[in-house]
Amino acid sequence: MAGMLPPHARPRSLSGMQPTSDSLHLGNYLGALVNWVDLQESSEAFYFIADLHALTVPTDPEVVRRRTRVTAAQFIAGGVDPARSAVFCQSHLPQHAELGWVMNCITAFGEASRMTQFKDKVAKGQNANVGLFTYPMLMAADILMYDADKVPVGEDQRQHLEITRDLAQRFNQRFGETLRVPEPYILKETAKIMELSDPASKMSGSNSPEAGLILLSDEPARIAKKIKSAVTDAEREIRYDAEHKAGVSNLLVIESALTGVPLDSVEKSYDGLGYGALKTRVADVVVESVRPFQERMAELLGDPAELDRILAGGAERAGEVAEATVTRVFDAVGLLLPSRRGS
């Protein structure tokens, strides 16, 4: 029935990631995935591969398929537990596109035109298709589908979360209390990881050069080479000073984040040592930290049938919630419900 929001026993969290690369980098892992793993402890979590969103740029079908499995495997290798969290592909549930259309229909053209990510990507010459323009409305549908209380997103997605809240409130005012309005849950990064080659810039899979990225798929020798080539400064003292010693500070942050040792203690442990010792130890820490991840990745990608089974199971669990939400929405707006959706 429209106007009735069903209660749920535990808070719900929802997040997704596009399958746009063959490997997460260290910034992805520490900035997002670690938080996802923590949220499993306190909420009913839904984590999806945003493969529909990936179609807003020119794609190679085989690359999309491969990266979709790789992204799912990375979720699991990074600590997301399919027994506790629904891990699934966005495209496996048609309800995402259905609710996305309804969101399109209550969004003003001018409102959509003001979304900064669309304007930024067009300014950079990216393919300006309608899918890119309506991306925020599909993202709103993704979030609202699961009655999420917590939506872990980075600062760059804050505007998309705000339009999601606006659309939910608008829908509820027009059609009755049907959609849960999610509370902002902007991630406070446990560690802001910067590029190795330009420590003034945040590590980014889309903008950073290869030499500036620590990919979780990198072989140990490659990780060590990148870290030992990291830009530092002309001084010799190892201390945390993000403004004046960005490169050294970035390496200290990486070690602290991966070992759990407080930053000031890590800094003190280098008293009397030089940059060579810093880079060698940080390289060893990173190599040992990503080893279990890489081993689990190899297991998962070595058995694609099992990975597909996990995704199918996650879609089944998520589909129950998605179907209930779309049924409420369709009923609220006056669409005749097919027999599979009841009345």
DAMOCOR-V388968 format. One record per residue. RES is the residue in one small letter. SS is DSSP state (2 for helix, 1 for strand, 0 for the rest). PSI is psi in degrees with one decimal (* if undefined). D_FIRST is the distance of its C-alpha to the first C-alpha in whole Angstrom. Layout:
RES_SS_PSI_D_FIRST / RES_SS_PSI_D_FIRST
//
This chain:
m_0_137.1_0 / a_0_150.1_4 / g_0_4.3_6 / m_0_117.0_6 / l_0_120.3_9 / p_0_139.6_10 / p_0_156.4_14 / h_0_149.3_16 / a_0_-38.7_20 / r_0_153.4_22 / p_0_149.5_22 / r_1_143.3_21 / s_1_151.7_24 / l_1_133.7_24 / s_1_161.5_27 / g_1_168.9_29 / m_1_136.6_32 / q_0_146.2_33 / p_0_67.4_36 / t_0_3.6_39 / s_0_167.0_42 / d_0_-2.4_43 / s_0_139.1_43 / l_0_154.2_42 / h_1_173.2_45 / l_2_-33.1_45 / g_2_-40.0_43 / n_2_-47.7_40 / y_2_-50.9_41 / l_2_-27.3_42 / g_2_-26.7_39 / a_2_-57.9_36 / l_2_-37.8_36 / v_2_-39.7_38 / n_2_-38.4_35 / w_2_-44.3_32 / v_2_-42.9_34 / d_2_-38.1_34 / l_2_-22.3_30 / q_0_-29.9_30 / e_0_-28.6_32 / s_0_-3.1_29 / s_0_163.9_26 / e_1_113.2_24 / a_1_142.0_25 / f_1_117.4_24 / y_1_122.6_27 / f_1_155.4_27 / i_1_118.2_30 / a_0_67.8_29 / d_0_-28.1_31 / l_0_-40.9_29 / h_2_-31.3_30 / a_2_-18.6_34 / l_2_-2.1_34 / t_2_-6.8_34 / v_0_156.6_38 / p_0_134.2_41 / t_0_156.7_40 / d_0_121.4_42 / p_2_-42.0_40 / e_2_-36.0_42 / v_2_-42.1_42 / v_2_-45.7_38 / r_2_-46.4_38 / r_2_-46.7_41 / r_2_-26.6_39 / t_2_-45.9_36 / r_2_-40.3_37 / v_2_-43.7_39 / t_2_-43.0_37 / a_2_-43.7_35 / a_2_-36.9_38 / q_2_-37.8_39 / f_2_-50.8_35 / i_2_-43.9_36 / a_2_-29.2_40 / g_0_-5.2_39 / g_0_-6.0_38 / v_0_127.1_34 / d_0_111.4_33 / p_0_-17.7_31 / a_0_-22.7_31 / r_0_-26.8_29 / s_1_142.4_28 / a_1_116.8_26 / v_1_120.9_28 / f_1_167.6_27 / c_1_134.4_28 / q_2_-42.8_26 / s_2_-14.1_26 / h_2_-10.2_26 / l_0_102.7_22 / p_0_-14.3_21 / q_2_-27.2_18 / h_2_-47.4_20 / a_2_-36.1_21 / e_2_-48.1_18 / l_2_-32.1_17 / g_2_-39.1_20 / w_2_-41.9_20 / v_2_-40.9_17 / m_2_-39.3_19 / n_2_-39.5_22 / c_2_-11.5_21 / i_0_10.5_20 / t_0_129.3_24 / a_0_147.0_27 / f_2_-44.4_30 / g_2_-37.0_32 / e_2_-45.8_30 / a_2_-34.4_30 / s_2_-23.6_33 / r_0_-5.2_34 / m_0_123.0_33 / t_2_-35.0_36 / q_2_-40.3_36 / f_2_-47.0_36 / k_2_-40.8_39 / d_2_-43.2_41 / k_2_-37.4_40 / v_2_-40.8_41 / a_2_-29.1_44 / k_0_4.3_45 / g_0_11.4_45 / q_0_150.1_42 / n_0_113.9_41 / a_0_72.9_39 / n_0_169.5_36 / v_2_-32.7_33 / g_2_-40.0_31 / l_2_-38.4_33 / f_2_-40.7_32 / t_0_7.5_28 / y_2_-46.6_29 / p_2_-30.5_27 / m_2_-36.1_24 / l_2_-37.4_23 / m_2_-38.7_24 / a_2_-41.7_22 / a_2_-41.2_19 / d_2_-44.9_21 / i_2_-47.8_21 / l_2_-22.0_17 / m_2_-36.7_16 / y_0_17.4_17 / d_0_42.1_16 / a_0_134.5_19 / d_0_-36.5_21 / k_1_130.7_24 / v_1_96.2_25 / p_1_107.5_29 / v_1_155.2_31 / g_0_172.9_34 / e_2_-33.0_36 / d_2_-13.1_36 / q_2_5.5_32 / r_2_-42.1_31 / q_2_-36.7_31 / h_2_-36.0_28 / l_2_-35.4_26 / e_2_-41.9_27 / i_2_-29.9_25 / t_2_-46.1_22 / r_2_-41.7_21 / d_2_-44.2_22 / l_2_-40.8_20 / a_2_-44.0_17 / q_2_-40.3_18 / r_2_-45.0_18 / f_2_-45.4_15 / n_2_-37.5_13 / q_2_-34.7_16 / r_2_-36.5_15 / f_2_2.1_11 / g_0_164.4_10 / e_0_97.5_10 / t_0_-33.3_9 / l_0_138.5_12 / r_0_129.1_14 / v_0_113.9_18 / p_0_145.7_21 / e_1_143.4_24 / p_1_134.7_27 / y_1_70.4_29 / i_1_125.1_32 / l_0_131.9_34 / k_0_109.3_38 / e_0_131.2_40 / t_0_-28.7_42 / a_0_127.7_45 / k_0_108.2_45 / i_0_128.5_47 / m_1_166.5_49 / e_0_146.6_51 / l_0_-35.1_54 / s_0_-18.8_56 / d_0_82.1_55 / p_0_1.3_54 / a_0_-10.1_53 / s_0_141.4_50 / k_1_139.8_47 / m_0_126.3_47 / s_0_130.7_44 / g_0_-26.0_44 / s_0_-22.7_44 / n_0_-22.2_47 / s_0_143.6_49 / p_0_159.7_52 / e_2_-41.1_52 / a_2_-20.2_55 / g_2_-5.8_53 / l_0_139.1_50 / i_0_102.0_50 / l_1_139.8_48 / l_0_-14.7_47 / s_0_-5.7_48 / d_0_140.2_52 / e_0_154.3_54 / p_2_-43.3_56 / a_2_-35.0_59 / r_2_-40.8_57 / i_2_-47.8_55 / a_2_-41.8_59 / k_2_-43.7_60 / k_2_-44.8_57 / i_2_-39.4_57 / k_2_-16.5_61 / s_0_4.0_61 / a_0_141.1_59 / v_0_131.8_60 / t_0_-116.0_61 / d_0_-178.8_64 / a_0_-4.5_68 / e_0_-176.8_68 / r_0_-13.6_68 / e_0_134.1_66 / i_0_108.2_63 / r_0_156.4_61 / y_0_119.0_57 / d_0_89.3_57 / a_0_-28.5_55 / e_0_-45.6_56 / h_0_-18.0_60 / k_0_60.1_59 / a_2_-41.7_56 / g_2_-47.5_57 / v_2_-43.3_58 / s_2_-40.4_55 / n_2_-42.7_53 / l_2_-39.2_55 / l_2_-40.7_55 / v_2_-43.0_51 / i_2_-47.8_51 / e_2_-44.3_53 / s_2_-44.3_51 / a_2_-38.4_48 / l_2_-27.2_48 / t_2_-20.0_51 / g_0_5.2_49 / v_0_132.3_52 / p_0_146.6_52 / l_2_-41.8_53 / d_2_-32.3_56 / s_2_-39.7_57 / v_2_-44.8_57 / e_2_-46.8_59 / k_2_-30.2_62 / s_0_-12.0_62 / y_0_10.3_64 / d_0_127.3_66 / g_0_-3.0_70 / l_0_163.5_68 / g_0_-179.1_68 / y_2_-30.8_65 / g_2_-42.7_66 / a_2_-39.5_65 / l_2_-50.6_62 / k_2_-38.1_61 / t_2_-45.6_62 / r_2_-41.9_60 / v_2_-40.4_57 / a_2_-43.1_57 / d_2_-41.1_58 / v_2_-45.5_55 / v_2_-46.2_52 / v_2_-46.2_54 / e_2_-31.9_53 / s_2_-36.8_50 / v_2_-9.8_48 / r_2_-50.3_50 / p_2_-37.3_48 / f_2_-47.9_45 / q_2_-38.3_47 / e_2_-42.2_48 / r_2_-37.5_44 / m_2_-44.4_44 / a_2_-40.4_47 / e_2_-48.4_45 / l_2_-45.5_42 / l_2_-18.9_43 / g_0_-10.1_46 / d_0_71.9_43 / p_2_-28.0_40 / a_2_-39.7_39 / e_2_-39.4_38 / l_2_-42.8_36 / d_2_-34.1_34 / r_2_-41.2_33 / i_2_-44.0_32 / l_2_-38.7_30 / a_2_-41.5_29 / g_2_-39.8_28 / g_2_-39.5_26 / a_2_-35.6_24 / e_2_-44.3_23 / r_2_-46.0_22 / a_2_-33.5_20 / g_2_-32.4_19 / e_2_-42.5_16 / v_2_-44.2_15 / a_2_-42.5_15 / e_2_-39.6_13 / a_2_-40.1_10 / t_2_-47.7_10 / v_2_-35.1_11 / t_2_-44.8_9 / r_2_-44.2_6 / v_2_-47.4_9 / f_2_-41.7_10 / d_2_-40.6_7 / a_2_-37.6_8 / v_2_-4.5_11 / g_0_14.1_11 / l_0_138.7_13 / l_0_130.8_13 / l_0_130.0_12 / p_0_164.4_15 / s_2_-31.8_15 / r_2_-17.7_15 / r_2_0.3_11 / g_0_-155.9_10 / s_0_*_8
//
